[in-house]
Amino acid sequence: MSLHPRPWPEVPPLTAQVARAAFRKGNLAMHIRDELAAVYEDERFTAAFGVRGRPGISPGQLMMVTVLQFSENLTDRQAADAVRDRVSWKYALGLELDDAGFDASVLSEFRTRLVEGDLSTLALDALLARLAARGLVKAGGRARTDSTHVLGAIRHLCRLELAGETLRAALEALASAAPDWLTGVIDPSWQLRYGARIDNWHLPESETRRTALMLDHGRDGYHLLEQVAAPTAPPWLRELPAVDALRRVWCQQFYRTTTSRGAEVVRRRESESEGGDGLPPGRDRLISPYDLDARHSIKRDHGWDGYKVHVSETCNPPDPAPTPTTPQAADSAGRGDLPNLITGVLTTAATTSDAAALEEIHTGLARNRLLPAEHLLDSGYPSAEQIVRSARTHGVTLVTPVLLDQSAQARAAQGYDKASFSFDFDQQHGTCPQGVASTSWTPCRQRDTDAIVVTWAKADCGPCPKRELCTKGTRRQITIRDRDLHEALAAARAEQTTDEWKRRYAARAGIEGTMRQATHVTGTRTARYVGLPKTTLEHNIAATAINMIRLDAYWTGQPLDRTRATHLARLDFTQAAA
């Protein structure tokens, strides 16, 4: 299939007439066409299509269909049917009323081409570029970011089930690709053991029998891998994805050793806490043979298998007197306050911490030239390094609660905490509240970070009349960071206690409503597709759909929905008591 770019078609007169008669005030699909015209030009999709072959359906139209599909959380078949039988969708796409549409499989192939062409973020990027040209989004101002868990499109498997299903999946792939070869390396008993999916098995309840069954899987898996790697086996069998998954899972779950008598035995890897040689860390451990990017993670008391998505959106305060600089901006200003729009989406493995994702979040916002001046975050994102790096590299001020001083004095809210001391980085000494200088300034490494240990002499601390407020030991010792990090952390800790900071930070709470809209409207909570690349594509399209929904409300003057409350919850008992 090749790409032959063509202009976005005009709305046929008959389609426009019928659509206007059916929807006098328009609807989401019609408003998108009227307000934004051609959001997705075909030229943007060059990387996903070849230059030879039969011309395909316009990728710009397919992208618009996909966004509309996510706005209603439709399946591919439902979306393809909507193209055929919904006049408003034909209006948005510029199709004749008798246009027969396309088969539902076209949407799946289209998404695959987007991933292979590295166009996973195109849906959101193109929309943001169009909105920036109209003055609806811009750099600077204020933004907020939060993350939520995403369940992978896989079944949760224990270690025994993982081993059995991984081996069964490899056998199934080999039986389809090379049936004659496979019958020559296994016996009929394998067909009885691995002919059915693992969820149809009745696993033993005894721990001893479960361990023995897993070791049986291990021996069978090693036998199959040896046969695949044998010189007589077709070389291309080793490249099958299911065989590669089997090899990787077996490296993580089993190992072979030789006994004192020279016999080779298969053993199951155990965690170090169980006295074993150690399982791989969670960030590397495979949990399914069908999704090699999904990981298991735990946050507080909640565990899940899958991914994590970070969503960033604008949250600028109302402008009391906007000054439009362009006709488009003047039109936007006449409609009231600009809507809060999603400007960035980042999908990561479930084990990636929020702090590790912040730099990539800022990089993505910078790519679209939508970096905020202030970035509101919860306490999972910041660190002293991030505060300094964001300000220096991106010019972004992080408005976020940082970890407070964890010294005994700070926790007890009495005595001399770290903030009570002053430090001279040029002269390399500290001064206590009593005016006594430190005697030791020692740079070191603690938890893989640079630190400085400042120590006062026993001779000074011992006779000090305020020693009980300072330390229970014979001398005071304080660990601080390098100058820039120490000063940034101290300033952040001091600022977050002020009423002004609390007022600014209160705006971060609104991101929770966006996360709920993403999970309940577009179905983001559970991944539609397998693998990190396609899940990234899904989340970018979902964010685009949410922006379309919010823009529709903005264009039609619909107020934001209020928080739902029952009539009983809204009863006012104060008046009844009076």
RAZI-V162433 format. One record per backbone hydrogen bond with DSSP energy under -0.5 kcal/mol. CO is the residue of the C=O (numbers start at 1). NH is the residue of the N-H. Records with the same first field share a line. If there is no record, write none. Layout:
BEGIN
CO: NH ; NH
END
This chain:
BEGIN
1: 50
2: 4 ; 56
3: 5
12: 16
13: 17
14: 18
15: 19
16: 20
17: 21
18: 22
19: 23
23: 26
27: 31
28: 32
29: 33
30: 34
31: 35
32: 36 ; 37
33: 37
37: 39
39: 41
41: 44
42: 45
43: 46
45: 48
46: 49
50: 3
54: 2
58: 62
59: 63
60: 64
61: 65
62: 66
63: 67
64: 68
65: 69
66: 70
67: 71
68: 72
69: 72 ; 74
70: 73
75: 79
76: 80
77: 81
78: 82
79: 83
80: 84
81: 85
82: 86
85: 87
86: 90
87: 91
88: 92
89: 93
90: 94 ; 95
96: 99
103: 106
104: 107 ; 108
105: 109
106: 110
107: 111
108: 112
109: 113
110: 114
111: 115
112: 116
113: 117
114: 119
115: 118
119: 122
121: 125
122: 126
123: 127
124: 128
125: 129
126: 130
127: 131
128: 132
129: 133
130: 134
131: 136 ; 137
132: 135
141: 373 ; 374
142: 315
143: 376
144: 313
146: 311
148: 309
150: 307
151: 527
152: 154
158: 162
159: 163
160: 164
161: 165
162: 166
163: 167
164: 168
165: 169
166: 170
167: 171
168: 172
169: 173
170: 174
171: 175
172: 176
173: 177
174: 178
178: 182
179: 183
180: 184
181: 184
182: 185 ; 186
187: 190 ; 191
188: 191 ; 192
189: 193
190: 194
191: 195
197: 200
198: 201
201: 203
206: 210
207: 211
208: 212
209: 213
210: 214
211: 215
212: 216
213: 217
214: 218
215: 219
216: 220
217: 221
218: 222
219: 223
220: 224
221: 225
222: 226
223: 227
224: 228
225: 229
226: 230
227: 230
230: 233
234: 237
235: 238
236: 239
237: 240
240: 244
241: 245
242: 246
243: 247
244: 248
245: 249
246: 250
247: 251
248: 252
249: 253
250: 254
253: 269
255: 267
257: 265
259: 262
263: 259
265: 257
267: 255
270: 278
271: 274 ; 276
272: 275
281: 284 ; 285
291: 294
295: 306
297: 304
299: 302
301: 303
302: 299
304: 297 ; 306
305: 152
306: 295 ; 350
307: 150
308: 348
309: 148
310: 346
311: 146
312: 343 ; 344
313: 144
318: 320
319: 322
322: 324
326: 330
327: 331
328: 332
329: 333
330: 334
332: 335
333: 336
339: 341
341: 314
344: 312
346: 310
348: 308
349: 352
353: 357
354: 357 ; 358
355: 358
357: 361
358: 362
359: 363
360: 364
361: 365
362: 366
363: 367
364: 368
365: 370
366: 369
371: 140
373: 397
374: 143 ; 376
375: 377 ; 399
376: 145
378: 381 ; 382
380: 355
383: 387
384: 388
385: 389
386: 390
387: 391
388: 392
389: 393 ; 394
390: 394 ; 395 ; 396
391: 395
396: 398
397: 375 ; 399
398: 400
399: 377
407: 411
408: 412
409: 413 ; 414
415: 417
417: 420
418: 421
422: 431
423: 425
424: 428 ; 429
429: 424
430: 438
431: 422
432: 435
436: 432
440: 455
441: 443
442: 453
444: 451
446: 449
449: 446
451: 444
452: 454 ; 480
453: 442 ; 455
454: 478
455: 439 ; 440
457: 460 ; 461
458: 462
459: 463
461: 464
464: 467
466: 469 ; 470
467: 470 ; 471
469: 416
476: 456
478: 454 ; 480
480: 452
482: 486
483: 487
484: 488
485: 489
486: 490
487: 491
488: 492
489: 493
490: 494
491: 495
492: 496
494: 497
495: 498
498: 502
499: 503
500: 504
501: 505
502: 506
504: 507
505: 508
506: 509
507: 510
508: 511
509: 512
510: 513 ; 514
511: 515
512: 516
513: 517
514: 518
515: 519
516: 520
517: 521 ; 522
518: 522 ; 524
523: 526
525: 151
529: 153
531: 535
532: 536
533: 537
534: 538
535: 539
536: 540
537: 541
538: 542
539: 543
540: 544
541: 545
542: 546
543: 547
544: 548
545: 549
546: 550
547: 551
548: 552
549: 553
550: 554
551: 555
552: 556
553: 557 ; 558
554: 557
566: 570
568: 571
571: 573
572: 576
573: 577
574: 578
END
